[in-house]
Amino acid sequence: MNKDRLVHSLAVARKCFKIALEQGLSEEEVQTCFLIGYLHDIGYEFTSCGVEHNKIGGEILKRCGFSFWREVYFHGEIDHQYESLYLKILNQADMQVDKYGNDIGFDRRLEDIKSRYGEESEIYRKCCQFVDEIR
């Protein structure tokens, strides 16, 4: 992964940690949230354009026996049947941290995505819908 992606992943891990603490999760659960956040974009290493990086990363983690591979596999997805507290925390954290690792909140994150992909892009529209569901 490139440096920006690593910085983003570490920042998402720290944001997951913070959210988990705020929700009163146990020390073990907080550590699990950190690890999920850190690994959530591992699939980018195995795709040239980032398409389905979540599914690629989830499948790799599943093969390696990682218990929380589903959280990685389904992060950023709107239409899915899998639900977990860890997935909610990951999505909340990921949608507040920009590609440089800055905790910028939902609105600025959407503006960042819009500036990179365009207001009419599918990814931007999907992210807007996704943030609406998270809130």
Residue frames as a rotation matrix with the C-alpha (Angstrom) as fourth column:
MET 1
0.577 0.816 0.000 0.00
0.816 -0.577 0.000 0.00
0.000 0.000 -1.000 0.00
ASN 2
-0.050 -0.584 0.810 1.12
0.430 -0.744 -0.511 3.54
0.901 0.323 0.288 -0.58
LYS 3
-0.869 -0.429 -0.246 1.99
0.400 -0.317 -0.860 5.83
0.291 -0.846 0.447 2.31
ASP 4
-0.661 0.679 0.320 -1.31
-0.683 -0.721 0.119 7.73
0.312 -0.140 0.940 2.20
ARG 5
0.232 0.771 -0.592 -3.30
-0.362 0.634 0.684 4.49
0.903 0.055 0.426 2.41
LEU 6
-0.227 -0.399 -0.888 -1.24
0.663 0.605 -0.441 3.32
0.713 -0.689 0.127 5.38
VAL 7
-0.988 -0.113 0.107 -1.69
0.016 -0.757 -0.653 6.65
0.155 -0.643 0.750 7.14
HIS 8
-0.277 0.960 0.048 -5.44
-0.779 -0.254 0.573 6.51
0.562 0.122 0.818 6.42
SER 9
0.202 0.363 -0.910 -5.68
0.077 0.920 0.384 2.94
0.976 -0.148 0.158 7.75
LEU 10
-0.624 -0.490 -0.609 -3.87
0.652 0.103 -0.751 3.81
0.430 -0.866 0.255 10.97
ALA 11
-0.915 0.324 0.242 -6.10
-0.386 -0.878 -0.284 6.87
0.120 -0.353 0.928 11.47
VAL 12
0.028 0.949 -0.315 -9.24
-0.612 0.265 0.745 4.78
0.790 0.172 0.588 10.87
ALA 13
-0.082 -0.137 -0.987 -7.94
0.517 0.841 -0.160 2.25
0.852 -0.524 0.002 13.41
ARG 14
-0.917 -0.320 -0.237 -7.47
0.370 -0.463 -0.805 5.01
0.148 -0.826 0.543 15.97
LYS 15
-0.606 0.776 0.174 -10.92
-0.732 -0.630 0.257 6.43
0.310 0.028 0.950 15.22
CYS 16
0.138 0.618 -0.774 -12.45
-0.134 0.786 0.604 2.94
0.981 0.021 0.192 15.63
PHE 17
-0.495 -0.446 -0.745 -10.63
0.670 0.351 -0.655 2.67
0.554 -0.823 0.125 18.96
LYS 18
-0.988 0.098 0.121 -12.03
-0.146 -0.850 -0.505 6.03
0.053 -0.517 0.854 20.09
ILE 19
-0.231 0.966 -0.117 -15.60
-0.763 -0.105 0.638 5.20
0.604 0.237 0.761 19.04
ALA 20
0.063 0.206 -0.977 -15.40
0.238 0.947 0.215 1.80
0.969 -0.246 0.010 20.75
LEU 21
-0.809 -0.390 -0.441 -14.21
0.524 -0.136 -0.841 3.44
0.268 -0.911 0.314 23.99
GLU 22
-0.828 0.528 0.189 -17.03
-0.547 -0.834 -0.068 5.98
0.122 -0.160 0.980 23.80
GLN 23
0.067 0.895 -0.442 -19.51
-0.634 0.380 0.674 3.14
0.771 0.235 0.592 23.43
GLY 24
0.224 -0.007 0.975 -18.16
-0.961 0.168 0.222 1.44
-0.165 -0.986 0.031 26.54
LEU 25
0.753 -0.003 -0.658 -16.83
-0.282 0.902 -0.327 -1.69
0.594 0.432 0.679 24.86
SER 26
0.892 -0.447 0.064 -14.47
0.171 0.466 0.868 -3.97
-0.418 -0.764 0.492 26.76
GLU 27
0.177 -0.921 -0.346 -10.70
-0.588 -0.381 0.713 -3.68
-0.789 0.077 -0.610 26.37
GLU 28
-0.499 -0.340 0.797 -10.67
0.300 0.795 0.528 -6.75
-0.813 0.503 -0.294 24.11
GLU 29
0.392 0.739 0.548 -13.46
0.830 -0.027 -0.557 -5.36
-0.397 0.674 -0.623 21.93
VAL 30
0.804 -0.176 -0.568 -11.70
-0.232 -0.972 -0.027 -1.99
-0.547 0.154 -0.823 21.68
GLN 31
-0.265 -0.963 0.051 -8.51
-0.413 0.161 0.896 -3.74
-0.871 0.216 -0.441 20.56
THR 32
-0.272 0.267 0.925 -10.50
0.712 0.702 0.007 -5.74
-0.648 0.660 -0.381 18.00
CYS 33
0.800 0.597 -0.056 -11.99
0.438 -0.645 -0.626 -2.52
-0.410 0.477 -0.778 16.62
PHE 34
0.368 -0.758 -0.538 -8.50
-0.563 -0.642 0.520 -1.07
-0.740 0.112 -0.663 16.26
LEU 35
-0.551 -0.632 0.544 -7.28
-0.014 0.659 0.752 -4.13
-0.834 0.407 -0.373 14.35
ILE 36
0.150 0.695 0.703 -10.32
0.841 0.284 -0.460 -4.16
-0.519 0.661 -0.542 12.05
GLY 37
0.880 0.176 -0.442 -9.77
0.013 -0.938 -0.347 -0.48
-0.475 0.299 -0.827 11.28
TYR 38
0.025 -0.971 -0.239 -6.10
-0.560 -0.212 0.801 -1.04
-0.828 0.114 -0.549 10.58
LEU 39
-0.691 -0.330 0.643 -6.79
0.181 0.782 0.596 -3.92
-0.700 0.529 -0.481 8.18
HIS 40
0.202 0.979 0.001 -9.89
0.161 -0.032 -0.986 -2.56
-0.966 0.200 -0.164 6.48
ASP 41
0.739 0.076 -0.669 -8.14
-0.568 -0.463 -0.680 -1.41
-0.361 0.883 -0.299 3.27
ILE 42
-0.119 -0.853 0.508 -5.63
-0.305 0.519 0.799 -4.27
-0.945 -0.060 -0.322 2.92
GLY 43
0.351 0.365 0.862 -7.32
0.613 0.607 -0.506 -5.27
-0.708 0.706 -0.010 -0.36
TYR 44
0.882 -0.066 -0.466 -5.96
-0.320 -0.810 -0.491 -2.15
-0.345 0.583 -0.736 -2.06
GLU 45
-0.078 -0.993 0.085 -2.60
-0.644 0.115 0.757 -3.90
-0.761 0.004 -0.648 -2.20
PHE 46
-0.626 -0.133 0.768 -4.07
0.241 0.904 0.354 -6.51
-0.742 0.407 -0.534 -4.53
THR 47
0.408 0.717 0.566 -6.07
0.849 -0.069 -0.524 -4.36
-0.337 0.694 -0.637 -6.94
SER 48
-0.568 -0.722 0.396 -4.79
0.821 -0.531 0.210 -1.72
0.058 0.444 0.894 -9.33
CYS 49
-0.565 0.409 0.716 -7.86
0.094 -0.831 0.549 0.53
0.819 0.378 0.431 -9.24
GLY 50
-0.913 0.157 0.377 -9.34
-0.406 -0.256 -0.877 -0.13
-0.041 -0.954 0.298 -5.79
VAL 51
-0.044 0.946 -0.320 -12.47
-0.843 0.137 0.520 -1.75
0.536 0.293 0.792 -7.19
GLU 52
0.760 0.514 -0.398 -13.82
-0.202 0.769 0.607 -4.26
0.618 -0.381 0.688 -4.68
HIS 53
-0.330 -0.932 0.150 -10.83
-0.399 -0.006 -0.917 -3.75
0.855 -0.363 -0.370 -2.41
ASN 54
-0.142 0.359 0.922 -13.13
-0.988 0.007 -0.155 -4.53
-0.062 -0.933 0.354 0.51
LYS 55
0.853 0.522 0.010 -14.13
-0.516 0.847 -0.126 -7.92
-0.074 0.102 0.992 -0.88
ILE 56
0.438 -0.788 -0.433 -10.57
-0.082 0.444 -0.892 -8.81
0.895 0.426 0.130 -1.87
GLY 57
-0.476 -0.639 0.604 -9.28
-0.626 -0.236 -0.743 -7.87
0.618 -0.732 -0.287 1.58
GLY 58
0.183 0.654 0.734 -12.12
-0.963 0.268 0.002 -9.70
-0.196 -0.707 0.679 3.31
GLU 59
0.910 0.151 -0.387 -11.46
-0.287 0.902 -0.323 -12.87
0.300 0.405 0.864 1.34
ILE 60
-0.012 -0.985 -0.174 -7.75
-0.175 0.174 -0.969 -12.76
0.985 0.019 -0.174 2.15
LEU 61
-0.508 -0.160 0.847 -8.47
-0.821 -0.207 -0.531 -12.32
0.260 -0.965 -0.026 5.85
LYS 62
0.592 0.768 0.244 -11.04
-0.799 0.600 0.050 -15.12
-0.108 -0.224 0.969 5.74
ARG 63
0.684 -0.396 -0.613 -8.47
-0.088 0.789 -0.609 -17.50
0.725 0.470 0.504 4.25
CYS 64
-0.396 -0.906 0.146 -6.06
-0.186 -0.076 -0.980 -16.50
0.899 -0.416 -0.139 7.02
GLY 65
-0.219 0.394 -0.893 -8.63
0.782 0.618 0.080 -17.30
0.583 -0.681 -0.443 9.71
PHE 66
-0.981 -0.095 0.172 -9.28
-0.006 -0.860 -0.510 -13.71
0.196 -0.501 0.843 10.82
SER 67
-0.599 0.776 -0.195 -12.52
0.719 0.415 -0.558 -13.83
-0.352 -0.474 -0.807 12.81
PHE 68
0.127 0.667 -0.734 -13.73
0.264 -0.736 -0.624 -10.42
-0.956 -0.114 -0.270 11.67
TRP 69
-0.812 -0.456 0.364 -13.16
0.416 -0.016 0.909 -10.76
-0.408 0.890 0.202 7.93
ARG 70
-0.039 0.894 0.446 -16.82
0.997 0.003 0.082 -9.90
0.072 0.447 -0.891 7.27
GLU 71
0.529 0.196 -0.826 -16.34
0.433 -0.899 0.064 -6.39
-0.730 -0.391 -0.560 8.63
VAL 72
-0.478 -0.759 -0.441 -13.59
-0.143 -0.429 0.892 -5.79
-0.867 0.490 0.096 6.07
TYR 73
-0.773 0.195 0.604 -15.55
0.605 0.512 0.609 -7.56
-0.190 0.837 -0.514 3.31
PHE 74
0.102 0.961 0.258 -18.73
0.978 -0.144 0.151 -5.51
0.182 0.236 -0.954 3.83
HIS 75
-0.144 -0.118 -0.983 -17.29
0.534 -0.845 0.023 -2.12
-0.833 -0.521 0.185 4.81
GLY 76
-0.752 -0.126 -0.647 -18.53
-0.300 -0.809 0.505 0.67
-0.587 0.574 0.570 2.60
GLU 77
-0.871 0.489 0.048 -21.39
0.324 0.500 0.803 -1.43
0.369 0.715 -0.594 1.23
ILE 78
-0.635 0.729 0.256 -24.93
-0.770 -0.625 -0.132 -0.11
0.064 -0.280 0.958 1.32
ASP 79
0.443 0.867 -0.228 -26.93
-0.863 0.482 0.153 -3.18
0.242 0.129 0.962 0.32
HIS 80
-0.563 -0.570 -0.598 -25.85
-0.314 0.817 -0.483 -6.14
0.764 -0.084 -0.639 2.39
GLN 81
0.515 0.820 -0.248 -27.43
-0.141 0.366 0.920 -8.47
0.845 -0.439 0.304 4.90
TYR 82
0.004 -0.598 -0.801 -24.54
0.828 0.452 -0.333 -8.67
0.561 -0.662 0.497 7.35
GLU 83
0.542 0.170 0.823 -24.75
-0.259 -0.898 0.356 -6.45
0.800 -0.406 -0.442 10.42
SER 84
0.241 -0.423 -0.874 -22.43
0.896 0.443 0.032 -6.12
0.374 -0.790 0.486 13.40
LEU 85
0.895 0.017 -0.445 -21.45
0.278 -0.802 0.529 -3.48
-0.348 -0.597 -0.723 15.90
TYR 86
-0.048 -0.997 -0.057 -17.86
0.401 -0.072 0.913 -3.71
-0.915 0.021 0.403 14.64
LEU 87
-0.342 -0.010 0.940 -18.98
0.938 -0.060 0.341 -3.05
0.053 0.998 0.029 11.06
LYS 88
0.718 0.660 0.221 -20.97
0.629 -0.752 0.197 -0.01
0.296 -0.003 -0.955 12.18
ILE 89
0.655 -0.557 -0.510 -17.96
0.166 -0.552 0.817 1.35
-0.737 -0.620 -0.269 14.05
LEU 90
-0.349 -0.825 0.444 -15.66
0.648 0.130 0.750 0.72
-0.677 0.550 0.489 11.08
ASN 91
-0.045 0.395 0.918 -17.99
0.943 -0.285 0.169 2.46
0.329 0.873 -0.360 8.63
GLN 92
0.909 0.375 -0.180 -18.49
0.416 -0.825 0.382 5.40
-0.005 -0.422 -0.906 10.96
ALA 93
0.340 -0.870 -0.358 -14.72
0.191 -0.309 0.932 5.80
-0.921 -0.385 0.061 11.37
ASP 94
-0.382 -0.545 0.747 -13.86
0.793 0.222 0.568 5.28
-0.475 0.809 0.347 7.70
MET 95
0.174 0.558 0.811 -16.34
0.880 -0.458 0.126 7.92
0.442 0.692 -0.571 6.56
GLN 96
0.976 0.132 -0.171 -14.80
0.199 -0.854 0.481 10.54
-0.082 -0.504 -0.860 8.86
VAL 97
0.231 -0.967 -0.109 -11.11
0.077 -0.093 0.993 10.07
-0.970 -0.237 0.053 8.02
ASP 98
0.782 0.059 -0.620 -9.71
-0.564 -0.356 -0.745 11.44
-0.265 0.933 -0.245 4.77
LYS 99
0.901 -0.404 -0.160 -7.09
0.214 0.731 -0.647 9.80
0.379 0.549 0.745 2.58
TYR 100
0.019 -0.926 0.377 -4.35
-0.209 -0.372 -0.904 11.66
0.978 -0.061 -0.200 4.48
GLY 101
-0.375 -0.140 -0.916 -5.43
0.699 0.606 -0.379 10.37
0.608 -0.783 -0.130 7.89
ASN 102
-0.941 0.082 0.329 -7.16
-0.233 -0.861 -0.451 13.54
0.247 -0.501 0.829 9.05
ASP 103
-0.513 0.821 -0.251 -10.30
0.830 0.400 -0.388 13.16
-0.218 -0.407 -0.887 11.16
ILE 104
-0.997 0.039 0.061 -12.50
-0.009 -0.906 0.423 15.58
0.072 0.422 0.904 9.22
GLY 105
-0.445 0.893 0.067 -16.05
-0.257 -0.055 -0.965 14.45
-0.858 -0.447 0.254 9.98
PHE 106
-0.054 0.540 0.840 -18.77
0.657 0.653 -0.378 13.29
-0.752 0.531 -0.390 7.61
ASP 107
0.827 0.513 -0.228 -19.44
0.199 -0.647 -0.736 16.53
-0.525 0.563 -0.638 5.72
ARG 108
0.325 -0.786 -0.526 -15.84
-0.809 -0.519 0.276 17.35
-0.490 0.335 -0.805 4.90
ARG 109
-0.504 -0.467 0.727 -15.22
-0.075 0.862 0.501 13.69
-0.860 0.198 -0.470 3.98
LEU 110
0.326 0.705 0.629 -18.07
0.681 0.287 -0.674 13.85
-0.656 0.648 -0.387 1.47
GLU 111
0.853 -0.081 -0.515 -16.66
-0.315 -0.867 -0.386 17.10
-0.415 0.491 -0.765 0.06
ASP 112
-0.176 -0.983 0.053 -13.27
-0.665 0.159 0.730 15.39
-0.726 0.093 -0.682 -0.30
ILE 113
-0.372 0.116 0.921 -14.84
0.432 0.900 0.061 12.47
-0.822 0.421 -0.384 -2.18
LYS 114
0.711 0.697 0.090 -16.83
0.448 -0.351 -0.822 14.85
-0.541 0.625 -0.562 -4.39
SER 115
0.580 -0.544 -0.606 -13.70
-0.634 -0.769 0.083 16.82
-0.511 0.336 -0.791 -5.28
ARG 116
-0.482 -0.831 0.277 -11.84
-0.489 0.518 0.702 13.66
-0.727 0.203 -0.656 -6.27
TYR 117
-0.718 0.218 0.661 -14.59
0.474 0.848 0.236 11.80
-0.509 0.483 -0.713 -8.14
GLY 118
-0.894 0.413 0.175 -17.14
-0.131 -0.612 0.780 14.44
0.429 0.674 0.601 -9.11
GLU 119
-0.622 0.715 0.319 -20.63
-0.658 -0.258 -0.707 15.28
-0.424 -0.650 0.631 -7.88
GLU 120
0.337 0.793 -0.507 -22.27
-0.941 0.292 -0.168 13.07
0.014 0.534 0.845 -10.50
SER 121
-0.537 -0.630 -0.561 -20.04
-0.624 0.744 -0.239 10.06
0.568 0.222 -0.793 -9.85
GLU 122
0.375 0.658 -0.653 -21.52
-0.081 0.725 0.683 6.82
0.923 -0.203 0.325 -8.58
ILE 123
-0.281 -0.562 -0.778 -19.02
0.737 0.393 -0.550 6.65
0.615 -0.728 0.304 -5.74
TYR 124
-0.951 -0.052 0.305 -19.96
-0.113 -0.859 -0.499 10.11
0.288 -0.509 0.811 -4.47
ARG 125
-0.103 0.991 0.085 -23.71
-0.741 -0.133 0.658 9.39
0.664 0.005 0.748 -4.62
LYS 126
0.302 0.145 -0.942 -23.15
0.273 0.934 0.231 6.06
0.913 -0.327 0.242 -2.89
CYS 127
-0.650 -0.636 -0.416 -21.12
0.602 -0.096 -0.793 7.72
0.465 -0.765 0.445 -0.13
CYS 128
-0.729 0.473 0.495 -23.81
-0.551 -0.835 -0.012 10.36
0.407 -0.282 0.869 0.43
GLN 129
0.331 0.883 -0.332 -26.42
-0.503 0.463 0.730 7.65
0.798 -0.075 0.598 0.82
PHE 130
0.062 -0.426 -0.903 -24.08
0.540 0.775 -0.329 5.68
0.839 -0.467 0.278 3.04
VAL 131
-0.908 -0.409 0.088 -23.42
0.180 -0.572 -0.801 8.63
0.378 -0.711 0.593 5.38
ASP 132
-0.298 0.885 0.357 -27.17
-0.771 -0.444 0.456 9.29
0.562 -0.139 0.815 5.60
GLU 133
0.517 0.480 -0.709 -27.65
-0.068 0.848 0.525 5.71
0.854 -0.223 0.471 6.81
ILE 134
-0.325 -0.730 -0.601 -24.78
0.644 0.295 -0.706 5.94
0.693 -0.616 0.374 9.31
ARG 135
-0.856 0.038 0.516 -26.09
-0.301 -0.848 -0.436 9.15
0.421 -0.528 0.737 10.84
